[in-house]
Amino acid sequence: MYGAVRDDLRARLDELESNGLLKRELVMTTPQGAHVDVAERGELLNLCANNYLGLANHPEMVAAAHEALDRWGYGLASVRFICGTQSLHRGLEERLSEFLGTEDTILFGSCFDANGGVFEALLDERDAVISDQLNHASIIDGIRLCKARRLRYANGDMDELEARLGEAADARFRLIATDGVFSMDGYAAKLDEICDLAERHGALVLVDDSHAVGFVGPQGRGTHAHFEVVDRVDILTGTLGKAVGGASGGYVSGRQEIVDILRQRARPYLFSNSVAPVVVGASLRALDLIERSDELRDRLWANTRSFRARMTELGFDVLPGDHPIVPVMIGEAPAAARFSQALVAHGVFAVAFSYPVVPLGTARIRTQISAAHTDDDLELAVSAFVAARDETGA
């Protein structure tokens, strides 16, 4: 039987290849950082990591990971409600709640798991979810898992959001779900306006702040702090795998009763092993570093302003904004793939994003700036983009 399945899969892979959509992974032979060694390509400037604050291989993070490994062991071999909860886990949950300004927090294996568990545990067929068009795949999949009615509004369109809230007026509960920062574009959600509409219509608000926590807003507390709606957002989901250390792990943070019911009903929490102690211990140290000083955030924002300005001056089609996600628009997938290959040839690791990750015809090189980048790094990046454009005609 597999012969027919194999032929179908091979045809689908060949189609991806011919359309320039087949993803190939470059293999790094060093730790994550501003510069990495890549098999068969040597040292490259890394311009595509979620390592916004440069903490992924920070010496204090590595030391904290060793300390946690020595004290707490490698893994729990259990889910949380059996024998998988250490005081370390509760300590991180309490620390995150304090940092985010929420009542309680529950850890998950990833933010994908957090978004995969939150909707089904809270909502049923009597309810409705109104979701931004550009929301992350984990929110989309999480909504699919629950039985609530699903409505969508165009990215950032508050008039359309209000119309969708009106269409769901007969629902028992309505929940507005949005990314805090949209991962492919670097746009921030209009959380102040969203909260205004939520209060006017009696709806809840969920924000996935994965591309903001640690560096956006006062002390890096996130988009809800930036828009001064800390007490108006009901549910925050986020990751420990980007600015907050860069390893893995996610969370849901918010109202006490919401967190309490997730401990009882969220399937990824109930049926997945606890976050490894080494990740929890290092994440606590990441929060120390984030709260200790604005230095890393200041450097990140300065680097972002510099790179955006240089790329714009040189005529690249850069999506507007001020976020360290800096998408350089190319258009068609094959052209974006060729552009990425040219960048690698000129010493810059930057990946092409195309359908289905982004809409057809909007393929791009999504660059991500880090506090670990130097001025020389950014100049090398700009020079590589110019050379790649000259070579590919994109």
N, C-alpha and C positions, 0 to 999 in steps of 0.2 A: 504493500500500500504506500510505503514512504516514497517510492519512485515517483508517483504522480504529485505528491506533496513537494518533493524536492524540485521537480521541474517547474512547478508553480512559483516556488520561492526563488528559484534561480531567475525566472523571467522577471519577477518583481525587482530583484536586485539589479538585473541588467538594465531595466527601465530607469531605476534610480541613477545608475551610472551614466546612462546616455543623456539624462536630463540635468546632470551636474549636481545631483542631490545626495549622492552616496557619501556618507561621513566616514572619514578615516582618522584614526586616532594617532597622534604623535606620542611617542613613548619617552617620557622624561627619565633621566638617569641620575637626577639630583633631587634634593628637597625643593619644595615650592619656594619661589622668591621672585624678585624683580628680574633676575637673570637665571635661566635654567639651562642645563645641558639636555639635548634631545638626541636620541639614538639616530645615527647616520647624518645628523645635521649640525652637531656641535653646539656651542653656546648661543642661545637666543635671548633677546630682550623679551620678557614676558609682558604682553599687553592685553591679556584676555583672562586673567584670574579675578575671582571675587575677593581677592586679598587686599581690600580697600585700605586697611591701616597697616599692612605689612606685618601682621602678627603670626602668619602661618608657620614661620620658622624663627620667630623672635626668641632670643636666648632665654628670656624669662619664661616664655611659654614652654619651651623645651624642658627647662628645669622643673617647672610645675608639673609637667606630664610625668617626669621621672619620679618626683615626690609622690604623686598620686598612685603611680604604678607600684612603688615600693610599699606604700602604706595600705592601699585599698585592694590591690590585686588587679588581675588582668580583666576579668569579666565576672558577671553575676550568675550566668547559666540559669536565669530565671526571669520571669516577668515581675513587674513591680508588686502586684498584690499577693504573690506567693512568698518568695524570699529574695526579692530583687531590689529592695529599697534600703539603701544605706543612709546614714545621717548626711553623707556627702550630697546625695541627690536632693534631699529636702533642703539642704543648705543652699544649693544653686537655685532651686525654685523660689526660696524666700529672697535670695539676693536679686534675682530677676524681677520679682514683684516690686521690690524696693526701687530698683533702677527704673522700671517702666512706669511706676506710679499706679500699680494695680492692686487688687485685693489678694490674688493668689495666682500661681502658675503651675502648670503640669508639663513635665518633660515628655518628649516623644523621640523616636529614633531619628527623625528628620522632620523638616517642615512639611515635606510632602505627606508624611504620615499624619502630622498635626492637621493639615487641611483635609486629609482623607478621613479623619475620624470625627471632626467637630460637627459637621452638618447632620450626619445620620443620627448622632447621639441627641441632638437638640430638636430636630424638626421632623414632621411627618406630612402626610397627604393633606392635612388641613392648613398647611403653611405655604409660604412663598419666599423664594430667594431672588433678589434682583442683583445681577452680576455685571460688572463692567466688561465690555467687549474684549479688552486686552488683558484680562486677568490671567495669571499663571495657570499652567496646565493642572497643577495640583488643586487649585480652587475649582476648576471646571470638573475634574474627576470627583472631587469630594461632593460637589453638588449633585452629580449624577448618581451617587450612591444613596442619597436620601430620596424620599418620596415626595418632597415638596415640589410645588409648581415652580418652574424655572422661567425667568424673564431676563432679558439682556438689554443693556443700554449702551449707546455709542460712547466711546472713550471720552470721559470728562464732560459729557453732555448732560448738564443738570436739568434742562427742560425735558429731555427724554427720560431721565431718571424719575422725575416727578410724575410723568405720564405713566410709567410702569408701576410706580407706587399706587397710582389711582386705579390701574387695571387690576391690581391685587388687593383692592380695598376689602374684599370679602374674606380674605385669609385670616386665620386665627392670629398668627404671628407673621410679620414680614421682616426679612433680614437683608440689608444691603451689604454686599461683599465686594471688596476692592483691594487691589494691591496698593500699598503706600507709595511705592515707586515701581513703575512698570518696567520689567526687566529688559525688554528689547528696545525700549525707546528712551529710558531715563526720565520720563515725565513723572511728576508727582501728582497724586490724586488731590482733588480739591476737598480736603477733609473738612474744612470749616463749613463749606456749602453743603457737603453731604450730611454732616451732622445737623445742620439747620433743617434740611428736608426730612431727615429721620425723625427729628423731634416734632415737626409739624404733622407728620403722618403716623406717629407712634410706631416707628420701626427700630430695629436693632441695627448696629453697625459692626461689621467685622473687617479688620485691616490686616493683610499680610505685609509685614514690614521688613521682609528679608533683605531687601536692597537699601535699607535705611538705618536699621538698628546698629548702633555703635558709632555712627558718624554724622547723621542728619539730626538737626535740632539741637537745643541746649544740651551740652555734655553728651551728645550723641544718643539721646534717648529715643529718637525716632520721629516719624512724620507727625504723629499725634501730639508730640511736644512742640514741634516746629509750628504747627497750626493752632497751638494752644487749645486743644480739645481732649486733653488727657482724661478728664472726667466724663467725656461724652461718648467715647468709643467703648463699646461693650466687650469686644473680643479682639485681642491682638494675637496673631500668629507670627512666628519668626524662626530664624535659624541661628545656630551656633557655627554654621559652616561657611560663613562669609566673613564679615568684618570681625565677628566675635570669635576669633581664633582660627577659623578656616578648616576645622576637622569635620565634624558631623553633629547631629543632634538638632532637635527643634523643640518648639514649645507652643502652648496656648496659654495666654495670660489674660486675666480680666475679672469679671464679676465672680464672687465667691461661689455662688450656687452653680454657675456654669462650669467652673473647674471641678466642683464636687461631682456633678453628674457625669462629666467626662471620665473621671476615675472609675465610675461604675459602668459606663456604657460605650466608651470609645474603643472600637475594636482594635485599631493599631496599637493602642496602649495596653489593652488586656491580653493581646496575643503576640506581642513582640518583646524580645529581651530588653532589659534595662539598658540605658545609655552606659557605655563602658566607663568605669571610674576614671580612667586616664583622661577621657574627654571632659568629664565633669570637673575634675580638678583643674585642668588647664583652662577651662572656660571661666572658672572663678577668677583665675589670674588675669584672664583677658579683661574681665570687668574691672579689676583693680587698675590695669593699665589705661583703660578707657576713661575711668573716673579721675585718675591721678592728674592728668594734664590735658590741655587742648593741643599740645604740640603736634601730635600725629594728625589730628583733624585739620589743623591749620595748614600743615604741609600738603595734605591731600587736596584741600580746596585750592591752594595756590598752584599746585601742579595741574589741577583740572582747568583752572582759568587760563593758564599758560598754554596748555595743549589745545584747548578749544579755540583760543585766539589765533594761534599759528595756523591751524588747519583751515580755519575760516578765511584768513588772509590769503592763503594759497589756493582758494577756490574749491575746496572739497565740500561736498554736500553733507554737512553735519547737521543732524537734527538739533534744533534749538534747545537751550536749557542750561543748567549749571551743574548737573549731576556728573559724577565720575564715570558713569556709563556714557560713552561718546560714540554713538552709531555713525559710521561713515557709509552713506547710502551708495550702492552700486547699481541695483536694478534687477537684472536677471541672474539666476543662480549660477550658470556656467561662468559668467564674467566675474562674479564674486569669488568663486572657487579659484579661478586663475589669479585673481588679485591676491588672495591669501597665499597662494603658492609663491608668488613673486615676493611678497613681504618676507616669507621664510627665507627665501634665497638671499635677501638683503639683511638677514639677521634679526627679524622681528617675528615673534610668535603671536599671530592674531588670526582668529578663526572666522570663516564665512558663515553667516546664518541665512538660511533660505527656507522655503516652504517644506514642511508644515509648521516650522517654528515661527515663521513670520508669513504674512500674506504673500501670495504669488506676485511677482514683479517688484517686491520690496527687499530683495536680498541685500545684505549689508555686511560690513566688517564691524562687529561690535567690539570696540576697544574699551578697556576699563583701566582707569588710572589708579595708582596706588601711592600711598605716602612713602613707600620704599623706593619709588622712582626718583632719580636725580635729574637735574637740568640737562646733563649730557644724555641721559636716557631718552628724555623727551625730544631732544634735538635729533638723536638717532632715529627715533620713531618717525618724526616728520620727514626726514630725508628718505627713509625707506618708503613711505607712502608716495612721495614725489616720484621716486624711481619706479615703483610698481605701476603708477599711473602712466608714466611715459612708456613703459614696456608693454602694458596690456591695452592701453587706449581706453580704459574704463573711466 
